[in-house]
Amino acid sequence: RSCLRPCPAGCAPRTAPGVGVPAGRAFRSRCDRSCVAPRQGRAGGMDLAYVCEWEKKPKSNHCPSIPLVCAWSCRNLIAFTTDLRNEEEKDLTHMVHIIDTEHPWDVYSVNSGHTEVITCLEWDQSGSRLLSADADGHIKCWSMTDHLANSWENTVGSVVEGDPVVALSWLHNGVKLALHVEKSGASNFGEKFSRVKFSPSLTLFGGKPMEGWIAVTISGLVTVSLLKPNGQVLTATESLCRLRCRVALADVAFTGGGNIVVATSDGSSTSPVQFYKVCVSVVNEKCKIDTEILPSLFMRCTTDPARKDKYPAITHLKFLARDMSEQVLLCASNQNNSIVECWSLRKEGLPVNNIFQQISPVVGDKQPMILKWRILSATNDLDRVSAVALPKLPISLTNTDLKVANDTKFFPGLGLALAFHDGSVHIVHRLSLQMMAVFYGSSSQRPVDEPSLKRPRTAGPLVHFKAMQLSWTSLALAGVDSHGKLSMLRISPSMGHVLDMNMSLRHLLFLLEYCMVTGYDWWDILLHVQPSMVQNLVEKLHEEYMRQNAALQQVLSTRIIAMKASLCKLSSSTIARVCDYHAKLFLIAISCTLKSLLRPHFLNTPDKSPGDRLTEICSKITDVDIDKVMINLKTEEFVLEMTTLQSLQQLIQWVGDFVLYLLASLPNQGSPVRPGHSFLRDGASLGMFRELMVVIRIWGLLKPSCLPVYTATSDTQDSMSLLFRLLTKLWLCCREENHITEPDDALIDECCLLPSQLLIPNIDWLPINDGIISKLQNKQLVRLQFGKAPGLVGHTVSSQFDAFVRAPGQPKIDHLRRLHLGAYPTEECKSCTRCGCVTMLKSPNKVTAVKQWEQRWIKNCLCGGLWRKMPLSYS
């Protein structure tokens, strides 16, 4: 059957499956029936990754709230709301749910305590605090308990009694990083990502940004709450203008000068969209708000005679970005259709009458200028829009026109998402509103192999997204539909268009570099990495990293290792290298901690610290005798308290065990599937182990019980000296990255004898992470249920790791404290949401040195992932 009306996918009658969306095609009404081409979004650049829904219970069930809201943080945490209906008591509880995208079933649900429906959710810039506001004027600030992603508490808040909140935002902290997509091929990170001069909304003494939030209420009030360093909250409320009127829709944006811009609408398309400038200051320990009216606008559809009364209501009002107050998106709707318009605020010269021109000619900069709203683009008639999601990438385009360079016009951060009541989702260019990608949700509800002619028309309302959010790299879209289900959509970097592999890798690499520089989580990028891409991406990421200056490399050194580990986890050929990368993160952390304990013997010491001098001396002196290297050091700088040395024994033991394991595995170096393989060619890591062996040797003279324990066949054998000699020989082979030589036969023979001289320890590698990302490699839809972990055992990636995983019932270990917890731990533990690292929730130590070690990962895992609390009987 042929289409009755033109389809957004551009399909002709009887279009064959697999036809894509033509580039730049403008919007038109969709077909009367779901066309075959974009089935499940395969041809449209979007597809479903997973769907998570609530378990149906007999006495209570989750239903979507009205309005339903959701928010996506830079740490890839998603917060959304539902109403919990109790069938017995006939009441509603307004719930806030927080999930990590890697473990969507592990939902943290909290009774918000809001007496009215929640209208707004907003994450702060760090992704660790969440604001919620309701229809009774109450605003609550939620923060993590003990830095756990699945444990939250309400700390502070504010209230405008009885006045529903329609817009909410954190104050700007003055940090803005611009992405230059057209320079994605540049070698310097400073050219790709530049710091934009942007003033905070409010500063403390010394220029430090002050934290707080701003909200707009339905009666036209603006309220600002400031968080003082002592924990108190300063709150002030002011009217946006003298003549207060109803505010049905509002949004907040920030200017580079530190001001705040508020856009409001009363909901009628015949009324103007008003804009206000808001200035916040602190005078005499009190918050002060000043407002000023800015130029307003009328939607184009209301001034067009053909559409004057066609769209009576404005349903969506959004600034294109929080820090882009010059561009705004408007959507007007009727019962069945919508129209979307994009507007821009520009400075224009004020025309001067010819009479005044003759008297005093106006030339150059003297011409009077005014601010005026101009429409950039508008769509034709669309189906009714149900939700809008805006990109968070701060892309800087060299030309602000609608034209974009050919190699970047499909870049994901350029598009915004529109969801419709028919279940479809469209990605459109954020300035031109031209189609970039399409997904039809209704077609995914039917069997794929069913012929289109036999598909019955759907009866009743279609399932559609009521709220949705784009990820921080715009490569994923989360939507909560009218049934309360959470859907995760994968957005192709090429937007469904055929791009060569190099261009696709370039997009992914560019966004990985952006996450590396900003510290944002990169889970949504991993959605698009296929096993065949892993090796290429890791190599190119390393090449780009090595092109940066030494200072930036030092800042990003651990972040790039964590990024490589998460990439290697996606391919069976590189899975063993995941162990090496996590071991390297652990080694760097131990090295920094132990070196920081060294103190100069005299106060008037030279510029270099004891740790720097240790590194310098160990790199210069290549002697294989550990005692000869030790003689060149000032041993008085290594003096520590006996209790401190004893408390560090578990970390010292790991260093000794790992060195022994590496040397014993040298004869099998031709097998890259063994963990530790990459260390055998890593001169920097071997040099770090060598330095630590020297430090441990000196500390052993002070406190012999802190030395690593080896099980040797001979009582007279000096195990430390033996391992140091072999380690130095191996280090000399690869100390220079560009001149790596093969170990000689004598060294390999000596390493072959190690198992007969010392008992080789079993290394406790990190467990397989039970996340969802490895299940999404085959691009098949995964169906999940909140509160019920899926069976992930047996998939291809984990089967490659079976040799390194502890069997059930074996003793568990605290991976960061190196303490054995027993087969069935009784202590509460937490695990990393990314690497699966497990450690005890509460510290059993009271020694200052150990507390210093624990402070390194109190907020985040060593890999940068968030912590989540585990049940007592974890397996």
VENFENLIN-V182980 format. One record per pair of residues at least 4 apart in sequence whose C-alpha atoms are under 7 Angstrom apart, sorted by the first residue. I is the first residue (numbers start at 1). J is the second residue. Records with the same first field share a line. If there is no record, write none. Layout:
BEGIN
I: J, J
END
This chain:
BEGIN
1: 13, 14, 453
2: 13, 14
3: 13, 31, 32
4: 31, 32
5: 30, 31
6: 10, 28, 29, 30, 31
7: 11, 28, 29, 30, 31
8: 27, 28, 29, 30
9: 20, 21
10: 21, 22
11: 15
15: 37
16: 37
17: 36, 37
18: 37, 43
19: 37, 43
20: 43, 44, 496, 497
21: 44
23: 436
24: 434, 435, 436
25: 434, 435
26: 434, 435
27: 379, 380, 434, 435
28: 380, 381, 382
29: 381, 382, 383
31: 35
34: 443
36: 452
37: 43
38: 42, 43, 44, 439, 440
39: 440, 443, 444
40: 47, 439, 440, 441, 443, 444
41: 45, 46, 47, 438, 439, 440
42: 46, 47
43: 496
44: 437, 438, 439, 496
45: 437, 438, 491, 492, 495, 496
46: 437, 438, 439, 489, 490, 491, 492
47: 439, 489, 490, 491
48: 488, 489, 490, 781
49: 488, 489, 490, 776, 779, 781, 782
50: 487, 488, 781, 782, 783
51: 485, 486, 487, 488, 782, 783, 784
52: 105, 485, 486, 487, 783, 784, 785, 786
53: 485, 486, 784, 785, 786
54: 62, 485, 785, 786
55: 785, 786
56: 61
57: 61
59: 86, 87, 88
60: 84, 85, 86, 87
61: 84, 85, 86
62: 82, 83, 84, 85, 484
63: 82, 83, 84, 483, 484
64: 68, 82, 83, 482, 483, 484
65: 81, 82, 83
67: 119
68: 81, 466, 467
69: 80, 81, 119, 120, 121, 467
70: 79, 80, 81, 121, 467, 468, 469
71: 78, 79, 80, 121, 122, 123, 469
72: 76, 77, 78, 79, 469, 471
73: 77, 78, 123, 127
74: 126, 127, 472, 520, 521
75: 127, 520, 521
76: 100, 101, 521
77: 98, 99, 100, 101
78: 98, 99, 100
79: 96, 97, 98, 99
80: 96, 97, 98
81: 95, 96, 97
82: 94, 95, 96
83: 92, 93, 94, 95
84: 92, 93, 94, 95
85: 90, 91, 92, 93
86: 90, 91, 92
93: 111
94: 111, 112, 114, 117
95: 109, 110, 111, 112
96: 109, 110, 111, 112
97: 107, 108, 109, 110
98: 107, 108, 109
99: 104, 106, 107, 108
100: 104
102: 771, 772, 773
103: 771, 772
105: 784, 785, 786, 787, 788, 789
106: 786, 787
107: 786, 787
108: 150, 151
114: 134
116: 134, 135, 136
117: 134, 135
118: 132, 133, 134, 135
119: 133, 134, 135, 165, 166
120: 132, 133, 134, 167, 168
121: 130, 131, 132, 133
122: 130, 131, 132, 168, 169
123: 127, 129, 130, 131
124: 128, 129, 130, 170
128: 143, 144
129: 141, 142, 143
130: 141, 142, 143
131: 139, 140, 141, 142
132: 139, 140, 141
133: 137, 138, 139, 140, 165
134: 138, 139, 164, 165
135: 163, 164, 165
136: 161, 162, 163, 164
137: 159, 160, 161, 162, 163, 164, 165
138: 158, 159, 160
139: 157, 158, 159
140: 154, 156, 157, 158
141: 154, 155, 156, 157
142: 152, 153, 154, 155
143: 152, 153, 154, 155
144: 148, 149, 151, 152, 153
145: 151, 152, 153
147: 859, 867
148: 867, 868, 869
149: 866, 867, 868
150: 868, 869
158: 225
163: 217, 218, 219
164: 217, 218
165: 215, 216, 217, 218
166: 216, 217, 218, 249, 250
167: 215, 216, 250, 251
168: 214, 215, 216
169: 213, 214, 215, 252
170: 212, 213, 214
171: 201, 211, 212, 213, 214
172: 200, 201
173: 200, 201, 209
174: 198, 199, 200
175: 198
176: 195, 196, 198
177: 193, 194, 195, 196, 394
178: 193, 194, 195, 196, 394, 395, 396
179: 192, 193, 194, 394, 395, 396
180: 184, 192, 193, 395, 396, 397
181: 395, 408
182: 408
183: 191, 192
184: 192, 510
186: 191, 192
187: 544, 547
188: 192, 547, 548
189: 193
190: 194
197: 256
198: 256, 257
199: 256, 257, 258
200: 209, 258
201: 258, 259
202: 209, 210, 280, 281
203: 207, 208, 209, 210
204: 208, 209, 210
211: 226, 227
212: 225, 226, 227
213: 224, 225, 226
214: 223, 224, 225
215: 222, 223, 224
216: 220, 221, 222, 223
217: 221, 222
218: 246, 247, 248
219: 244, 245, 246, 247
220: 239, 240, 244, 245, 246, 247
221: 237, 238, 239, 240
222: 237, 238, 239, 240
223: 236, 237, 238
224: 235, 236, 237
225: 233, 234, 235, 236
226: 233, 234, 235
227: 231, 232, 233, 234
228: 232, 233
234: 286, 287
235: 287
236: 287, 288
238: 289
239: 244
240: 291
246: 266
247: 264, 265, 266
248: 265, 266, 267
249: 264, 265, 266, 267, 317
250: 262, 263, 264, 265, 317
251: 262, 263, 264, 317, 318, 319
252: 261, 262, 263, 322
253: 260, 261, 262, 319, 322, 323, 324, 325
254: 258, 259, 260, 261, 322, 323, 324, 325
255: 259, 260, 323, 324, 325
259: 277, 278, 279
260: 277, 278, 279
261: 275, 276, 277, 278, 325
262: 275, 276, 277
263: 273, 274, 275, 276
264: 273, 274, 275
265: 273, 274
267: 313, 314, 315
268: 312, 313, 314
269: 299, 302, 312, 313, 314, 332
270: 302
271: 298
272: 296, 297, 298
273: 296, 297, 298
274: 296, 297
275: 293, 294, 295, 296
276: 291, 292, 293, 294
277: 291, 292, 293, 294
278: 289, 290, 291, 292
279: 289, 290, 291
280: 288, 289, 290
281: 287, 288, 289
282: 286, 287, 288
283: 287, 288
295: 371, 372
297: 373
300: 304
301: 307, 308
302: 307, 308, 309
303: 308
304: 308
310: 334
311: 332, 333, 334
312: 333, 334
313: 332, 333, 334
314: 331, 332, 333
315: 331, 332, 333
316: 330, 331
317: 329, 330, 331
318: 328, 329, 330
319: 324, 325, 327, 328, 329
320: 324, 327, 328, 329, 390
321: 392
326: 344, 345
327: 343, 344, 345
328: 342, 343, 344
329: 341, 342, 343
330: 340, 341, 342
331: 338, 339, 340, 341
332: 338, 339, 340
333: 337, 338, 339, 384
334: 338
336: 383, 384
337: 381, 382, 383, 384
338: 381, 382, 383, 384, 385
339: 379, 380, 381, 382
340: 378, 379
341: 377, 378, 379
342: 375, 376, 377, 378, 431
343: 373, 374, 375, 376
344: 373, 374, 375, 376
345: 371, 372, 373, 374
346: 371, 372, 373
347: 369, 370, 371, 372
348: 369, 370, 371, 372
349: 367, 368, 369, 370
350: 368, 369, 370
352: 356, 357
353: 357
354: 358
355: 359
356: 360
357: 361, 362
362: 366, 367
363: 367
376: 431
377: 431, 432, 433
378: 433
379: 433
383: 420
384: 420, 421
385: 418, 419, 420, 421
386: 419, 420, 421, 465, 466
387: 418, 419, 465, 466, 467, 468
388: 417, 418, 419, 468
389: 416, 417, 418, 468, 469, 470
390: 416, 417, 470
391: 413, 415, 416, 470, 474
392: 472
393: 413, 472, 473
402: 431, 432
404: 408, 409
405: 409
410: 436, 494, 495
411: 493, 494
412: 474, 475, 493, 495
413: 473, 474
414: 429, 430
415: 427, 428, 429, 430
416: 427, 428, 429, 430
417: 425, 426, 427, 428
418: 425, 426, 427
419: 424, 425, 426, 465
420: 424, 425, 464
421: 462, 464
422: 462, 464
423: 440, 441, 442, 462, 463, 464, 465
424: 439, 440, 441
425: 438, 439, 440
426: 437, 438, 439
427: 435, 436, 437, 438
428: 433, 434, 435, 436
429: 433, 434, 435, 436
436: 495
437: 495, 496
441: 445
451: 455
463: 481, 482
464: 481, 482
465: 479, 480, 481, 482
466: 480, 481, 482
467: 479, 480
468: 477, 478, 479, 480
469: 477, 478, 479
470: 474, 476, 477, 478
471: 475, 476, 477
473: 511
475: 490, 491, 492, 493, 524, 525
476: 488, 489, 490, 491, 524
477: 488, 489, 490
478: 486, 487, 488, 489
479: 486, 487, 488
480: 484, 485, 486, 487
481: 485, 486
490: 527
491: 495
492: 496
493: 504, 507
494: 498, 499, 504
499: 503, 504
500: 504
501: 505
502: 506
503: 507
504: 508
505: 509
506: 510
507: 511
508: 512, 525
509: 513, 537, 541
510: 514
511: 515
512: 516, 522
513: 517
514: 518
515: 519, 520, 521, 522
516: 559, 560
522: 526
523: 527
527: 773
529: 533, 534
530: 534, 777
531: 570, 571
533: 537
534: 538, 567, 568, 571
535: 539
536: 540
537: 541
538: 542, 564
539: 543
540: 544
541: 545
542: 546
543: 547
545: 553
548: 552, 553
549: 553
550: 554
551: 555
552: 556
553: 557
556: 560
557: 561
558: 562, 585
559: 563
560: 564
561: 565, 581
562: 566, 581, 863
563: 567
564: 568
565: 569, 578, 581
568: 574, 575, 577, 578
569: 574, 575, 578
570: 774
571: 575, 797
572: 797, 800
576: 673, 674, 675
577: 581, 675
578: 582
579: 583, 675, 765, 766
580: 584, 675, 676, 678
581: 585
582: 586
583: 587
584: 588
585: 589, 862
586: 590
587: 591
588: 592
589: 593
590: 594
591: 595, 692
592: 596
593: 597, 853
595: 611
598: 610, 611, 637, 638
599: 610, 637
600: 605, 610, 637
601: 636, 637
608: 612, 613
609: 613
610: 614, 637
611: 615
612: 616
613: 617
614: 618, 691
615: 619, 691
616: 620
617: 621
618: 691
621: 629
623: 629
624: 724, 725, 728
625: 629, 721, 725
626: 630, 694, 721, 724
627: 631
630: 694
640: 644, 645
641: 645
642: 646, 703
643: 647
644: 648, 847, 849
645: 649, 703, 706
646: 705, 706
647: 850
648: 652, 850
649: 653, 706, 707
650: 654, 818
651: 655, 818
652: 656, 707, 708
653: 657, 708, 709
654: 658
655: 659
656: 660, 708
657: 661, 761
658: 662
659: 663
660: 664, 723, 760
661: 665, 760, 761
662: 666, 676
663: 751
664: 751, 752, 754, 755
665: 669
666: 748, 751
667: 748, 751, 752
669: 677
672: 677
678: 682
679: 685
681: 734
682: 686, 734
683: 687, 731, 734, 735, 736
684: 688, 735
685: 689
686: 690, 731
687: 691, 731
688: 692
689: 693
690: 694, 724
691: 695
692: 696
693: 697
694: 698
695: 699
696: 700, 707
697: 701
699: 703
700: 704, 706, 707
710: 758
711: 758, 759
712: 757, 758, 759
713: 757, 758
718: 722
719: 723
720: 724
721: 725
722: 726
723: 727
724: 728
725: 729
726: 730, 747
727: 731
728: 732
729: 733
730: 743
731: 735
733: 740, 741, 742, 743
734: 739, 740, 741
736: 740
743: 747, 748
744: 748
745: 749
746: 750
747: 751
748: 752
749: 753
750: 754
753: 757
754: 758
755: 759, 760
765: 804
766: 836, 837
767: 805, 836
768: 798, 836
769: 835, 836
770: 792
772: 776
776: 780
784: 790
794: 798, 799
795: 799
796: 800
798: 802
801: 805
806: 810
808: 875
809: 823
810: 823
811: 820, 821, 822, 823
812: 820, 821, 822, 823
813: 818, 819, 820, 821
814: 818, 819, 820, 821, 838, 839, 840
815: 837, 838, 839
816: 839
821: 825
824: 873
825: 872, 873
826: 872
827: 840, 872
828: 840, 841, 872
829: 838, 839, 840, 841, 869, 870
830: 838, 839, 840, 841, 867, 868, 869, 870
831: 836, 837, 838, 839, 867, 868, 869, 870
832: 836, 837, 838, 861, 865, 866, 867, 868
833: 865, 866, 867, 868
834: 865
845: 850
846: 851
847: 851
848: 852
849: 853
850: 854
851: 855
852: 856
854: 858
857: 861, 862
860: 864, 865, 866, 867
861: 865, 866, 867
870: 874
END
